[in-house]
Amino acid sequence: MTAGIYAARDRLQVILVEKGVVGGQVLVTDWIDNYPGFPEGLSGSDLIEKMAAQAKRFELETKNENVVKIELTEAKKKLIFESGGELTCKALIICTGARPNKLGIPGERELTGKGVSYCATCDGPFFRNQEIFVVGGGDTAIQEADFLTKFASKVTVIHRRDELRATKVLQEKALANERIEFIWNSNVVAIEGEKEVERVRIRSNNGEESEITASGVFILIGTIPNNEMLPLEQLGADEFGFVITDDDMCTKVPGVMAAGDIRSKTVRQVVNAAGEGAVAAIAAEHYLNQWE
Amino acid sequence: MAGENVKHITDAEFDEYVLKGDVPSLVDFWAPWCGPCKAIGPVIEELAGEYAGKVQITKMNVDDNPTTPGKYSIRAIPTIMLFKGGEIVDQVTGAVGKTQLIAMLNKAL
């Protein structure tokens, strides 16, 4: 989004290609407390609405297409769409982001949308006065566990280790919340239910198995890159499939940049994704200037 | 946010408008607290304009109307369901794009 805003404002001939609706993972973030310029904080969807309005002011053109393949040469970058169409450009900024990781256990896929969820803000209110589980121990898991106590009567966090990875401030809040319980050193091994989630099967690290009644399971165990359409070998990627860039967001292929959660990096926040978008747009402009 | 082309329906109106309608019917199950629902609102509105007369496009607020979402085991939104002759012919959950919804509608026509 930021890359689009910068490029459009700099009067580059730019198109933002999006397969769903713009906003990505920010859209499903309940509350963003630490994006500078918003002293009271704001919801993810409000932040996206403001970014979209800003993009509109600079007349950023958007195209709703699902890119299935990208072919790269020095001179031409070609996007191939699921609809059969194509788009060729001189410079490309890859901002495909990441999506929630899955556990890959029995019942997970079958019961998705029927009690299994990857988005607390989307689905939390369906679990008023019910008992639910959160799987994970990072920032997202702990923040959303706290959020879910607004609705659920009890939230049980299952974490495979004996301590949380989430930042201190989030941990303190969750540990002080009387409606959150923790099960340490354990994994969910199956989710069971006829038409909707009824119970989860848990295995502790020492091998003990147990079954607990639950109507919801929120799986918040990090993200995986949306890289299926990318020629990773040509671009350069880390062992997890995230794209490697230099400090100017440039990949190994001249004229191809990457920004946001698709990049190989340690911090995945809205604020640095936006910063990277700006850097990538400027790098793209420098690249294009060489052609003139 | 309520547009001109999209009819907001209630539990009481569901049978009449969706199950017994003469044309296929698309229902966007949403709620005011849902960010992705807000994001696809304009897409649903555009489709309602483009498919006027061919597909009945409606929205149902799941907070005010718990019966229908319960009947279809909806526990995630936005959920978009397409009905034809009283039966579900297609459904999708999440903030999907316009292109995907158009493909879904054209398949049912």
Chai-1 contact restraints between the chains, C-beta under 6 A:
chainA,res_idxA,chainB,res_idxB,connection_type,confidence,min_distance_angstrom,max_distance_angstrom,comment,restraint_id
A,K19,B,G97,contact,1.0,0.0,6.0,A-B,restraint_1
A,G20,B,A95,contact,1.0,0.0,6.0,A-B,restraint_2
A,G20,B,V96,contact,1.0,0.0,6.0,A-B,restraint_3
A,G20,B,G97,contact,1.0,0.0,6.0,A-B,restraint_4
A,V21,B,A39,contact,1.0,0.0,6.0,A-B,restraint_5
A,V21,B,I40,contact,1.0,0.0,6.0,A-B,restraint_6
A,V21,B,A95,contact,1.0,0.0,6.0,A-B,restraint_7
A,G23,B,A39,contact,1.0,0.0,6.0,A-B,restraint_8
A,L27,B,G35,contact,1.0,0.0,6.0,A-B,restraint_9
A,L27,B,P36,contact,1.0,0.0,6.0,A-B,restraint_10
A,L27,B,A39,contact,1.0,0.0,6.0,A-B,restraint_11
A,V28,B,G35,contact,1.0,0.0,6.0,A-B,restraint_12
A,G44,B,G35,contact,1.0,0.0,6.0,A-B,restraint_13
A,S45,B,G35,contact,1.0,0.0,6.0,A-B,restraint_14
A,S45,B,K38,contact,1.0,0.0,6.0,A-B,restraint_15
A,N64,B,G97,contact,1.0,0.0,6.0,A-B,restraint_16
A,N64,B,K98,contact,1.0,0.0,6.0,A-B,restraint_17
A,N64,B,T99,contact,1.0,0.0,6.0,A-B,restraint_18
A,G113,B,A76,contact,1.0,0.0,6.0,A-B,restraint_19
A,G113,B,T93,contact,1.0,0.0,6.0,A-B,restraint_20
A,K114,B,S73,contact,1.0,0.0,6.0,A-B,restraint_21
A,K114,B,R75,contact,1.0,0.0,6.0,A-B,restraint_22
A,G115,B,R75,contact,1.0,0.0,6.0,A-B,restraint_23
A,S117,B,A76,contact,1.0,0.0,6.0,A-B,restraint_24
A,C122,B,C34,contact,1.0,0.0,6.0,A-B,restraint_25
A,D123,B,A76,contact,1.0,0.0,6.0,A-B,restraint_26
A,F126,B,R75,contact,1.0,0.0,6.0,A-B,restraint_27
A,K195,B,S73,contact,1.0,0.0,6.0,A-B,restraint_28
A,E196,B,S73,contact,1.0,0.0,6.0,A-B,restraint_29
